[in-house]
Amino acid sequence: MSRTTAPAPADRKDGATAPAEGLTHGLKQRHLSMIALGGVIGAGLFVGSGAGIAAAGPSIVIAYAISGILVMLVMRMLGEMSAANPASGSFSVHADRAFGPWAGFTSGWAFWFLLCVAVGLEGIGAAKIMTGWFPGSPEWAWVALFMVVFTVTNLAAVKNFGEFEFWFAALKVGAIVLFLGIGVLAITGLLPGTDAPGATNLTGDGGFFPHGSEGLIVGLLASVFAYGGLETVTIAAAESEHPVQGVAKAVRTAMWRIALFYIGSMAVIVTLVPWDDKAVVEKGPYVATLDHLGIPAAGQIMNVVVLVALLSAMNANIYGASRMAGSLVARGQGPKALGRLSGGVPRPAVLVSSVFGFACVLLSYWRPDDIFIWLLNTIGAIILVVWFFIAASQLVLRRRTEREAPEKLVVRMWAFPVLTWVALAGMAAIFVLMAREEGTRVQLYWTGGLTLLLAAVGLVRQKSARKAEADLAS
């Protein structure tokens, strides 16, 4: 059997990998490719990017380019480690192998917490769209419906998750490609009924940097968090038919997609629409652009696309949370009951992750001014913490793999170790920028507190486990 079609390893208690036992290989290459493609297209891009444009103006293109380069480096590092050692715990397993169980515990449970809260947020967003279409219907009922549908989907065979994500991603990709096509036609003056805008919107109304470097920084911070979701493909790879081959292909092709979908979209929007148009924030930049071009029913078309993006994220996050929890339990870093498999699916982990997500929705209704805000602030910078663990782990594991099993380096990080250090420096700079900005400082502090708490618990557990092993040995 070739090294690119080896069976997927399963997570082990010692942080190493072993032949898969339990999780099925129900994901096909087309599923994995679409998960990777759809993972970079979320509601944060369709709606949240409006705030970044309002802050940075046309320079949002530079902000997305800078953060996009950082994401490309992170994904290349994660792809290298995941192709060498596919595991459903992904970066948590890599951190475990690089630094010890405490690191896997910290990054894994922090990411699980992020995904569960995100499930609730996405459910609320999707429900708001539905109540707009069906006035008078209660939001909670829509959230409950979506939660039930995707919980059942994830309780069934993994191929059901793959099929949902395949078609969700296909619709999102189609929408982005159509938007970019219309935008290019409008920019070149080939779209009927429109004139080429030239550089008017790029240089007018304060110029390319209307709010100077401060505006660029705010736009940069907004763009960083819009890229979350790419990590799911390396989690899913462990359940694909050919995990090594699959993750290698998915990571390699994710690079140009980031440039095309994110940076290309921002360039089209700020070229066609004045950056300070209130509709960019109120309606979302994509709807504002289509309305500006006179595209009929633009708002409703994009509402459908945003709804699909939200539902896709809910589905993927329940899946990712359940697999991460299952991986942690398999390594002795969580309640054993969560790790039970049935039909190749960690069903208790699916149920607990879904219940936690629904609890976040209830908190948004019961305590919107304190507990729910605390949850939002706590997860504010977790994705950056995860990226930091990925980069630090790759720095250690690359050298170890080169010594022990160089044939496993199917995907290689570019210009190692220089670009790994560049990525770490970039993350450190973003942490500093978050501390400087009033709007993100609180998020940084709360996320830092959660990370330190998890690290402390992880270290205590690690020392206790080693002491127990020493006692048994003696």
N, C-alpha and C positions, 0 to 999 in steps of 0.2 A: 504493500500500500504506500502511495507517495506521501510525502510530508505535507502536501497541501490538501489531502483528503483524509487525514487521520480522524478518528472518532473524537468527539468533544470531551475534554476533561471535565470532571466534576470537582466541586470545591471540597477540600478536606480540612479536617480540624487543625492540621499543622500549617495551613496556609499554602500548601503545595497543591498540585493537581494530580488527579488520577483518572482512569477511564470512567466514563459517565455511567452512573447507576441511578436510575429513577427518572430524571428529566428526559423527556422524549426529544427526538430530532425531527419535530414536525414542521419546522420552518424551511421553506424552499428558498433558493437563491433569489427568485423574483420578490419574495417577501422581504428578505434582508436588504436588497437593493432599494426597495421602496421605503422601508423603515428609515434607512440612512438618508434618502432623498427627502421624505416627508418630515424628518426630524429637524431640518433646518427651516421649515416653514411653519410658523406658529402664529397664534393670535397676537403675540408681542410684535411681530413684524407688521401684521395687517392693521393693528390699532395702536399699540404702544409706541410705535415709531413716531407718531405725531408729536408727542411731547419733546422728543429729541430734535425734530426739525424746528419746532418753535424756539428751542433754546439755542441751537447751533446755526440755524439758517442753512444756506447751501453747503456750508462746511460739514454738514452731517455726513456727506459722502466720504470725507476724509476720516471722520470719526468711525464710520462703519468699516472703512478700509483698514484702519489701525487695529480695531478690535477683531476684525476678520482674520488678519494675519496671525494674531495671538491664538485664535480658535483653531486655525489651520495647524499651528505648531502643536497645540494640545492634542488635537485629534491624531496627528501623525505619531506622537509619543504613545498615546493610548492604543493606536492601531498596532504599533510595534509590539507592545507588551501583550495585547490580546491575541494577536496572531501567533505569538510564541507560546502562550499559555491561555487558551480560551477558557473562560469560567463565567458562570452566571453572576458572580459577584463582581466581575470586571475590575475596576480600579481599586475596589476594597480589597480584593484578593492580592492585587499587585502591591498595594501598600503593606499588607500583611507580610508578604514574602520579603519586601525590602526592609522594613523597619520593625516588624514584630506585630503580634495580635492587637496591641493597643491602637496602632495606626489604622488597621483594617476596621476595627470596632468604631473608631471615631469617624472616619470618612463614610463608612457604610451606613451607620445609623443616622448621621447628619443628612445624608442623601435621601434615606428612607423618609425622614421627617419632612424634608423639602417636597418630595413627590406627593406625600399624603396631603399636605396643606395645599399644594398646587391643584390636586384633584378637586378639592372643595372650591377653590377660586374659579377654576374652569367651569365647574357645574353652575356656579352663580352667574357667570358671564353668559353661558348658553341659555340659562333660564330667562335672563333679561331679554334676549333676542326673541324667545318664544312668547313671552308675555306681550311683546310689541306686536307680534302677529296675532295673538289671541288675547285681546284686552280682557281683564277681569279674571283671568286664570291665575292661580297662586304660584309664585316662584318656587316655593318648596316642593310643590307637586312635580314640577318639571325636573328639578334636581333629583328628587327621589326616583323618577322614571329613568333618568339617565344613569344613575348609580346602579339601579337594578339591572338594566340592560348590560352595562359593561362589567358588572360583577359576575353575572351569569356567563358572559362571553369569556371572561378570564378563568372561571371555574371549569369550563369545558377544555377540550384539547387545545394545545398551543396554536394549532393551525387556524383555529377560529380567530384568535387574536391577529395572526398574520394576515388573514383574509380581510378583516376589518381595516387594518392599517394599510394594506395594499390599495384598497379602493379609496380610502380617505386621502392617502398621499397622492394618488392619481388625480383626484379632483383638485387638490391644492396646487399641484404642479401645473395642471392644465390652466388653472386660473392665473397663475403667475406668468406663464408663457404667453397667454392671451393678452394680459395687461402689458407686458413688455413689448409685444408686437404692436399693439395699438399705440403705445407711447413712442416707439421709434418712428412709426408712420406720422404721428402728430409733430414730433420734433423736426422731421425732415420736410414737413409740409405736404405729405402725400395722403394724409387722412382727409377725406371729403369734408368740406365745411370748416376747415381749420387752417390757420396760417402758421408757418414756422416761427416759434418764439425767439429764436436766436439765443443770445446770452442775456437778454433783458432781465429775467428772473434770477440769474446767477450773479449779476453785478449791480443790480438796482436795489433799492430799499436797504441801504446800509452796506452793500457789497457782499463779497463771498463770506466774510467773517463779521456779520453784523453786531455780534456781542463779544467780539474779540476772543482771546484765548479762554476766558471763563466760559463762554457759551460753548466752545469746542469741547471743553472738559465735561460739562454737563451732558452734552450729546454723546461723548465717548462712554460715560458711565451708563447712560440709557441703552446704548448699543450693545455693551458687553452682555447685559442680562437678557437681551433678545435672542442670543445665540444658544441658550440652554435647550437641551433635548437631544443633542447629538450623541450623548453618552449611551442612550438606549440601544443603539445598534450593536455595541460591544457586549451588552448584557444579553441581547437576543441571539448573538452569534453562537453561544454555547448550545442552543437548541436548534441550530440549523443543520441541514444535511451534511455540509462540508464546512465546519466552523472556521478552520484556518483560511481556506480559500475564500470563504464568504466575507470574513471581516477584512481581509486584505483588499479585496475588490471594492467593498463598500467604502472603506476609509480613503482609498486612492481616488475614487471618483467624487468624494464629498468636497474636495478642494475647489474645483471649478464651479460647483453648484453654489457654494457660499458666495463667490465673487459675482456670479450671474444674478442670483435671486436677491441678495441683500444689497450689495453695492450698486448693481444695475438698477434695482427698483428705486433706491434713493436718488440716483442720478436722474432718472426719468421724472420723478415727482418734483424735485426742486427746479428742474428745467422748465416744466410745464406750468407749475402753480407758484404764485408768490409765497415765499416761506412764511410770511406773517398773515396769510389768509386764515381767519378764525376757523374756517371749515376744516382745516388740516387737523386741528385738535378735536373739534366738536364732532365731526363725522368720521374722522380717520383719514389718513393721507391718500389711500387708494380710492375711497369713495369721493373725496374732494377732487381728485384728479379726473376721475371719470365724469363727475358732474361738470367740471370745468370744460371738458371736451364735448359736453352735450350728449353723452351716451345715455340712451333711455333706460330707466329703472336701475341706474347704477347703484343706488343705495341698497335696494333689495337684492341685487345680484351679489354684492359684497357681503351682505348680511348672511346669505347662504354659505358663502365661502368661509367667513369668520366662524359661523356655527360649526361647520365641518372641521375647521382647525381646532376649535375648542373640544369637540367630541373626540377627535383624534388624540389630542393631548391627554384627555381623561383616560381613554383606553390604554394608551402607552404608559401613562404614569402609574395606573393600577398594576399593570404588568411589571414595570420596572421595580416598583416598591415591593411586590410580592417576591420577585426573584432575588432582590437584594436581601430581604429578610430571610428567605430560605437559605441563601448562601451563608449569611452570618450565623444562623443556627447550625448549619452543617459544620461550621468551624468552631462550634462551642461558644459562640458569642451572643446567644439569645435563648429565649425559652424554647425548650425542645418541642413543645406542642406545635409551634409555628412551622416547624420543619417537616411535618408529616406529609408524605406524597400520596396522592390518590389518582390513579390513571395518568401518572407522570406529571401531575400538577400540584404545587404546594397550596392546596385549597385553604387550609387555616390561615396562611399568610395572605392570600387574596382577600379573605373575609375581613381579617383584622385591618389590613390596609384600606379597604373600602369603608369600613365602619369609622376609622379614624378620619378619613376624608369627609364623610357625611357629618361627623361631629363638628368639623371645622365650619361647615355650612350652618349648622345650628348656632354655633357661637357667633357667626356674623349677624344673626338675627337677635340673639339674646343679649350679647355684650359687644356691640359694634365699636364702642368707644374705648374699650380697654383691652380685654382679652384677645379679641380678634386683631386689633392693631398690634398687640404684642406678638402674635403669631406671624403677622406679615413682616414685622421688623426682624424677627428671629431668623427668618429664611432669606432675608435680603441679600446676604453675601455668601450664602452656602456654596453656590456654584463656583465661586472663586476659591473657596477652601478646597473643594474637590479638585479643581484644576491644579492647585498648588501641590496636593498629594500626588497627582498624576505625574507632574514634572519631576518632583523629588524622587518618586519611585523609579521613574525611567532612568534617571541619572545613576541610580544604584544598580538596577537590574540589567541595564544594557551591558555594563562591564562584566557582570556575573554570567550573563548568557554567552557573551563572547568567549569567556574562559571555559564554560562547562558544556555548552551545546550551541555553537555558532550556526549550525544548520537550521535552527529554529527562527533565525532572523529573516523571516520571509518579507516583512516590512521593516525598513530601516529609517530611523530619524535622520533628517537631513543635517549635514555638518555637525554631527555629534562631537563633543558636548557643547559647542559654542551656542547653537540655537536653543538648546535646553536651558542654558544659563540666561540667554536673552529673554526667553519666555518667563522664567522665574523673576527676572528683573522687571518685566512688564507687569506681572501680577503684583509685585511689591509696590510699583508706582501707582497702580489702581487703588490699592489699599490706602496709600497716602492721600490720593485725591479724594477718596471717600471720606477720610477723616477731616479733610479741609472743607468739604461741602456740608452745609447745615442739613440739607435734605437727606443725605446718605449717612451722616455720622452716627445717628442713632441705630440704623440698621447694622453698621459695622460693629458697634459695641455689643448689640444683642447677639449677633451671629458669633462674635468672638467669645462671648460668655458661654453660649451653647457649646461651641467647639472645645473650650477649655474644660467644661464640665464633662463632656464625653471622653476627652483624653484622660482626665483624672480617673474616671470610672474604668476606662480601658486599662490603664496602667495598674490599678489595684487588682483587677481581674487577672491580668497577666502575671503579676507577682504571686497571687494566690495559687494560680494554676501551676506555676513553676515550683512553688513550695510543696504543693501536694505531690507533684511528680518526684521531687527530691525525697520526700518522706517515704513514698512507695519504694523508691530505689534502695533506700537504706533499710 
